[in-house]
Amino acid sequence: MDQTNFDLDSKYIGVLPIVNHFLDRLRFKELLEKYLPPTDKRSKITPLRALDLLVRSIITCRTPLYSVGEWAKQMVPDLLGLRSDQIGLFNDDRIGRALDRLFEADRSAMLTDMVVQMVGEFKIDLEQFHNDSTSLTLHGDYPEADGHTERGKPTLEVTFGYNKDHRPDLKQLLWILTISEDGAVPVHFKVADGNTQDSATHIETWEVLRRLVGSPQFLYVADSKLCSRENLYHIHEAGGRFITVLPRTRKEDSQFKKWLRTNTPDWQEIVSYPHPRRKDGPPDIFRAMESPIPDADGYRLIWFHSSHKRERDAQSRQDRIVRAFKELDKFKAKLEGPRCRYTTFEGVELAVKKILSDTGAQVWISHQIHQWKKERYRQERRGRPGKDMRWRRKVKLCFRLIWEIIEEKIQEDTLSDGVFPLLTNCGGLPVLDVLTAYKSKQPFVEKRHDLLKNTLEVTPVFLKSISRLEAFLFLSFVGITVHALIERELRKAMEANSIEVLPLYPEGRDCRAPTMARIIEVFGNLQRHILSRSGKTIQLFAPELTDLQVQIMALIRLPLSV
């Protein structure tokens, strides 16, 4: 047979059928059609198609805007809702202009419609929410991101703030996320100016959730930034419920730790959890007691004690003291060296305090600085000194540093190792439920932050236009929502079918909590091939699914015909 003029078209399918299925259930395309401004009829590619493609790229394979078109060329066009001749039309300019159109749209109303559709379609329970924020660290100056009004809409200010990525040298935005307790599914987000204080965002977020639920009767859980009198009063007076951590700056914290020095707390064991890393390790035993010192505002204050946290607190204190000793030893060697550049007592004192502050050991280490004058004589001119040689007297301040551990302070702090307080207005809620709501569920918000930053790789951002950046972050929220929904559906199906693990990890190792990132890898190499000759299709080679892929498709109730 003549083998010339044969063409083999190989395209990736990947996880796109699953992603498309969930985007369809969210009616994402219909939302774009509803809210995007009218399209110029001369456009070869509408903003709707560009954004529809971009959100699939964000979900499955994060790539810069300039390479989204290259990614699309590797995929089956039908799964992207495109024709083959449209794939080559995508470039960063066209996608950027589509982001401009999304910025002009009413994204707040679009978000509300999407969440309402999601809650109804997936039966998301809205009894409990968890809120937290993180920094979106940006590289660059962003001189035009100064909060100005652009095309009739206010923009964000990219500026310096309290950076949670430990990069105070870089500008940032503040990402505020709220998830449902049911499956850790995102239900609301907001991006604020880089210098926004977390405590100032909770009332607005809570009001949005109240409108979404239709009543204030839900549990709102957040970290210590929620614990301001204004925030708690607003929620309590409106009939809402909250759980938060009492900050260490509140007087109730110091009063209780002072009470511990002279009193024996009546701890009641409420639960124990197995060791997170070692099967044969000691369990984490939690004890609790209602506070003997009432909260200043009359809310319910519960103190908890964790055996694992007690060990971590003790180890953390020891590590800080050891680091401080090492740094002080180095500094002492500089002071006593022949080329010491410290000439004032104030300069030495400032350097020692900085060492103790940087290591966090200033509470447990005391220090003393001794100084004396050392005289030195030097002849005024060169040569062998004689009876007429004049000598110049020079006085230099010398310092000696002495430090020691404050044993009494360590013993006092040991009494409060493993102790932490939770504040709530839920008077009838069992103590164990209060603990579970915060300890077991609140970390899921951090998981969603990790998904945003590391899996979807939202930072570093390759956009310098603040309006396009805001639109891109909206699509990123859609991305983490789709991830969360797929994970929730798969895990609920495993529970319903009494399946404890799936062999999703490399080498077929068991996975108890499947993530979308693992599903993307499992379906990553799925392809279809078309053999053609002179433009005529001869044979279609459909993909062959593995048993694991078939099982996943069945669990999320997706037919193999897709």
N, C-alpha and C positions, 0 to 999 in steps of 0.2 A: 504494500500500500504506500502511496506517495504521502510522506509525512510533512510535506511543505504546506504552508498556508494554514497551519493549525494554530489556534490561539487558546491559551488557558488563562482564564480570568479567575484569580483567587482573591477573595475578599474575606475580611474578618467579620464574624457575627458577634463574638464575645458575649458580654452580658446585656447587650442592647435590648433583646426581646423582653427581658425582665424589667429593665428600666422603663422601656416604653409602656409596658403594662401598668406600672404604678403611676407614671406621668398621666396616662389616660384616665386612670381612676381619680386623679386629682383635677382632671380637666384643665391642665396647665395651658394647652394650646388655646382653648376657648377663653381663658382668662386673658391671655395676650391679645386675642382678637378684640375682646371687650374693652380693654383699657389702653392699648397703644394708640397714639395719635394717628390720624389718617396718613396713609402711605402715598408717596409720590408715584404716580402711575408709570413714570419713566424708569422706576427702579427694576433692575434685572432680578435682584434678590430682595424680597421684602424684609423689613426688620423682624417680623414675626418668625420667618424661616431662619434668619441668622441667630436670633436669641434661642430658638428651639434647638438649633444645632449646638450653640454654646453651652446650654445647660446640660446637654448629654455629655459634652466633653468634660465639663466640670465634675460630673458624677462619676464617670468611668475612667478618665485619663486626663488629669490636670496637665495642661500644656499652655504656653504663652499664646496670646491672640494671633501672633504672626504664623504660628504653626498649626492652628485649628484646621485650616484647609488641608494641610498635609495629613493630619490625622484622619480627616473625613475621607480622603482618597483611599485609605486602607480598609474602610468599612463598607458593608453592603448598603448601597444608596437607599433602597426601599426602607431599611430600618431607620434611616435618618429623615424619612419623608421627603426625599429629593430624587430628581432624575440624574442620570449619569452625567449629562451635559451641564448640570448646575454645580457640581462639586468644585470644578475649577474656578468658580466665580468668587469663592470666599477668600478674603484677605483681611488683614488687621484693620484697614481703613473702613471696610464695609461693616465689620463687626463692631468697630468703635462707634460708627454712626448709629448702628442699631442700639447700642447702649445709651447713646444720647436720647433716642426716642423713649427708651424705658425710663430714663431719668425724668422726662417730661410727663410721664404717665402718673396717675394717682396710685403710687405704690402702696400706700397705707390701706386704701380700700381694696386693692388687689390682694394684699396679704390677708386681710380679714375674710374675703370671699374664699381664698384658698384654704384657710384654716377651717372655716365653717364646712366647706366641702369635705375636707379630710376627716373632721370629727364625725360627720354623718356617714361617710363611706366606710371608714375603718372602725367605727364604733369606739372612738377614743374616750376613755373615762376622764372626766374633768373634775374629780373630787380633790385632787392634790397637785400642786405645782411647785417646781423648784427653780430658783433664779440665781444667777451668778453672772459675773462679768469678767472679761479678760482684755488684755491689750492687743491691738493689731499693730505690731511694730512695722514701721515703714522706713525704707531707705531713700534718702533724698531730702531736698530742702522744702519742696512743695510751697513755693512762695505765693501761689495764687489760691491755695486752700486756706483762706483767711475768714471764712464764714460769710462771704459776700452773697448777694442774691444773683442767681443766674437763671435766665429765662423765666423769671417770675417766681422762682423757688429758692428758698434758703439753702445754702450748702454748709458742709461741715468744715470745722477748723482743725487742720492737722498741726498739732503742736506738741510740746513736751508735757509730760505728766508723770504720775506714779506708774512706772513701767513694770508690769508683772512678768515680763520676759527678762528682767534684770538687764535692760539696755537703756539706762537713763540718758545715754548720749544720742539716742535716736528719737525722732518724732513718732507720734502714734495717734490712733483713734481708739475709742472705747467700744467694745462689742458687748452688748447686754443680751443675754439669752434666757428664755424661760421654757422649760420642758414640762410635759405632763409626767406624773408618776407612772402612768400606764405606758410602758414600753420606752420611756425616756424620749418621747417624740416631741420635737420642737413645736411650740404653739405661738411663740411671739419672739421677735427680736427687735433691737434698735441699735443703731450705730450713733454714738455721740462724739462730741469734740474730745480731743485728746486729753484735755485738762479737767474733764468733768469728774466730779466726786461721785463715787458709787452711791452714797447715801441719798443723793438728790434725785435718783432715778426710780425709786421703788414705788412712790405714790402713783406716778403716771403709769407704770407697768401694771400695778394692781388694779387700777381703774379700767385698763384695757381688758384685763382678764375678767373683771366683773361684767363688762358688757358682753364678752364672749360667752360666759357661762349663763348669764341672765339673772344672776343673784350673787350676793357676797358669801354664800355658804360653801366655801372651798378652803382648803388648807394651803397657806402660802409659806413656803420654807425658803430661807435665805441665810447667808452668813452674817457675821457681826455688823456689816455695813447697814443692815436693816434696822439694827437696834439703836435707833434714835427716837427720842420722845415724840417728835413730830410724825415719823412714819408709823410707829406703833399706835399712837393715839388715833390717827386717821383710819387705820384698818379696824381697830377695836370699835370705834364709835360708829363705823359704817356696818357693823355686824359681821365682820370677817374674822378669820382665825389665822394665827401665825405661829411659827416656831423659828427661833433664831438663837445664835450664840451670844451670851453676855460678853461684851468686850472687857479686856483686862483693865481698861481705863476707868471702868465704873467702880464706884466706892464699894458696892456689894462684893466685888471680887476680893479686894484687899481685906475687907471686914471678915469674910469667911475664912481666908487663909490665916488671919490673926486668931480667929476662933479655934482653928485646928490646933494651934500651939498648946492650948490649955484644955481642950475637950476631945473626947473620943467619939467620932461620928458613928451613928447607928446605921451602917451600910446594910442594905438588903440586896442580896444577889438576885438579879433579874434574868440574866441570860448568859450563855457562854458560846463563843464561836470557835471553830477549829482554827489551827494555825494556818495562815494564808499560804505558807511556802513549804512547811514541813508537816507531813502526815503524822509523824510521831512527836511533833512539838507540843508544848503546853498550850492549852486553849486560852483564848482571850476572855477572861471573866469580867463581866460588867456588874457593878453594884450601883445602887442609887439611893438617894434620900432627898426628901423635900427640904428646902433651905430653912435653917433655923433663923435666918435673918431675912425678913420680908423684903421684896423688891420695893423700891421707892415709889413706883407707880402702881403698885398693887397687883402686878401680874404674877403668874405662877413661876417660881424659880426652882429648878431641880438640879441637884449636883450629881454628877456621875463619876465613877472611878473605873478605869480600865487597867487591867493587869499588864497588858502589852504596852499601853501608853506610859505606864509607870516606868517600865524598863527603858522605853525610848527617851523619856524625859531625863532619866538618870544618865544614860549614855550620851545624850546631847550635851548635858551640862559638863560631863567629864571631857568630851571632845573639845568644847569651847575653852575649858581651862587649859588643856594640853596645848592647844594652838596658841593661846595667849602666852603661856610660858615660853614656847619656842620663839615667838616674836620678841618678847621682852629680853630673852637671852641674846638675840641678835642685836637689839638696840643697846643693851648694856655693853656689848663688845665694841660698838661704835663709840659710845661715850668714853670708854677707857682707852681707846686707841690713840695713837700719836697724832692722828689727823682728824680729830673730832671737830666738827664744824658748828656745834651747838655752843653758843656764847652767852645765852641768857637762861635763867631759871624758868621763865615763862615758856620759852621755846621747848625746853625739855618736858615740862609738865604737859604742854599741848600734845607733844608727840606720844607720850605715854597714854594719855586719855584716848587718843585716836586708835592706838593699838587695842586697848581694852574695849573700845566701842565697836571696832571692826570685827573683833572676835566674839563679841557679845558676852564677855566675861567680867564686865565692870562691876557686876553685883557681888561677885564672889572673891575678888582679889583686891587687896589694899596695897598701896605702895608709898614709899618715902623716897625723897630725893635729897641727898646731902651734897652740899657744895662747899668748896674751899678755894683759896687763892694760891696759885703756884707762881713763884717768882722765877724769872729767867733773865740773865744778863747777856747782852750781846755787844761786842765792840763796834764802835761807830764806823770804822774803816777797816779795810783789809790789811793783812800783814801780820807779822809777829808782834804780839802785844809787848809794849815797853812801859817804862814808868810814866810816860806822858800820854799813854793810850786812854781815851775816854770810853766809858762803858754806858750803855743805855739799858735801863731797867724796864722790863715788860712783865705785866701781871696778866695771867690767864686764869679764867674761871674753870674749875674742874668739877665734874659731877659723878656721883655714885648712886646707882639705882638699887633699891631694895624693895622686894615685894613678898607677900605671903598670902596664903589662902585664909579667908574669913570662915572658919569652921562653923561658927554659930549660924551664919546665914545659910550655909549649905544644909545644915541640919533642919533649919526652918523650912527651906524649900523642899527638902526630901518629904516632909509631911504632906505636901500638896502635889507630889508627883503622881501623874495619872489621873488627875482631877480636872474636870471641865464642866461648865454650867450651860444649861439650855433654858431659855426664857420663852414662855408661851402664855396665851390667854385661854387655852383649852382646859378648863377646869376638870372636866370629866374624862379626859383622854388618859388611858392607862400609861404608866411610866414607860413600859416597854415600847408602846406605840410611838411615844415621843422620841425615844432613842432611835427606833428603827427609821422613822421619817427623816431624821437628820443624818445619822451615820450610814445607813444602808442605801439611801436614795439620793441624797445630795451629791455624792461623788459622781453620779451619772452626768451632771452638768459639765463637770471637768472632762468627762469622756467625750462629750459633744464638742467642747473646745479643742480637745486633742484631734478629733475628727476634722474639724474645720482647718486647723493649722497644719497638721502633719499628713493626714490622708488626702484631703482636698487641696492642701498646700496653698491656702489663700494668701499666705505671705511667704516670700516677698512678692509684692504686687508689681506687675510690669505696666502700670498705668500711672500717668502723671496728671491726668485730668480728674479733678475731684468729682465732677458730675458722673463721669464714666465709672469711677471707682465706687461710688454709691450704688449705681445700677448693678455693677458686678457683684457687690456684696449681697444684694437682694437675691441674685441668682445663686450665690453660694449658700444662702439660707435654704433655698429650694433644694439644693444638692444634699445638704445634711439631713433635710426632712425626708427625702427619698431614701437615703441610707438608713435612717432610723425606722421608717415604715417597713422596709424589706426585712431588716433584722427582727422587728417585732413580729411580723407575720410568720417568719420562719421559726422563731423560738416558740411562739404560741402553738404552731402546728406540731413541733416536736413534743411539747408538753401534752397536747391532746392525743397524740399517737404513742405516748409513753416511750419516746426516744430520748435517751439521756445524752448521747454524744453522736457527732458526725465526724467522719475521718477527713476533716478539712485541712489539717495542718500538714506540712511537708512529711513525706514518708508515711502518709496515711495515719498520722497520729490523731488521737481523739480531740475533739473540740466541743466543749459543753455550751459555750455561748457564741454561736456563729456571728461573724461580723460581715458587713458588706464588702470590706476589703478582701476577705478570704474568698467570698463568692466571686468577686471580679477575677481573682487569680485562677479559681477553678474553671471558669468559663473563658479565660483569656485567650486561649489558643484555638477556640472553636471557629472553623472556617467553612465556607462553601466554595466549590469550584465549578466553573462552566467551561466546557470544552466546545469550541466553535471553529468553523472553517468558512472563510470568505463571508464572515458576518452572520452565518447561520448556526444556530445552536445545535450541537450534535448530542451532547449529553450533559446533564446536571448531576454533580456529585454532592449529594446532601451531606450535612455533617453527621458523624456517628457519635452519639452521646454515650458517655460512660455511665455506669450504674449510679455513681454518686450524682452526676448531673441530672439524670432522670429522677432520682429521689428528691433532689432539691426542687425541681420543677413541679413534682407532684405535691410536695408539702406546701408550696405557695399557691397551689391550685392554678397552675399555668399550663395550658395544653401544649403538647410537643409540636403541634402544627405551626406554632409561631416560628 
